[in-house]
Amino acid sequence: MKVIPIRKAYGYVTRINNGETQVLVFQHPISEAGIQIPKGTVEPHEDTYQAVVREMKEETGLENFNVEGLIAEDFWEDADGAIHNRFFYKICASNVPDEWDYQPTGGGDEEGLTFHYFWISSEHEVPIIKGHGDYLNLIFT
């Protein structure tokens, strides 16, 4: 039986604050889910660029951002054995708050949850859930 990877689009949303690059992360309300990077599943009718734009709007509430480009793609095995084909995009945002709470609008498992968003200034500033920070070194150079 052939395993079809689940396509996931990740957004490394960046901003420049006092001359320093920062990346957007969020604290998931379920503590085991930890601190994450905004991301989501690519729908069958979408390409990964369309998916990352949709997911950033649904998960963060941000509207004012620009997708700079794809910075990494890989295959990753989740703890449940599922294979994810992951696409990491660099995204620039401007005129964004230092922190905010947002309820994702995409439905599904996130229905009714509130994510707390904030910015980090280095890849080791906070413990990011497994796999999400794999390419932060490409942002914080």
Phi, psi and omega in degrees: 000127181277132177271125178264119181297148175273122180277129181234135178250121180253142177243112169274090181280122184243159170212161173255123181232117184052042177078005184244136176285134176232154179238139181281132174226168175220150174270119177285141181293338175271112192304324180296337180282344170065202179265130188231167170262141176300135182195172176188176182279137176282125179286154183305327183272001186253154163267172187292330177296312178301320182295317183292324177296312180299313183296321180296319178293314182293320186274327186253336187083357180289143176240333187262081179211163181228124178281114181284323179156171178284127180252341179198149173220139178207181172241134188221138179261122179285165180301332180276003179092352179291141177263126179251130169266105189259138179237118181254123180249143170268130183231136177254133179238151177222160181052053180242148180292165178288328175201156179196163174251144182211139174262116181303147184255005184279351180079200179070217184296340183269356181306125176083356179273154175240124178263142176255114184264141175203173186250145173242154184247002174204158184290346182250011184294320179226155176283113180264139184306148186314128175093329186292328183264013188303332184240016177298335178298337177283343178266312181268077180253000000 
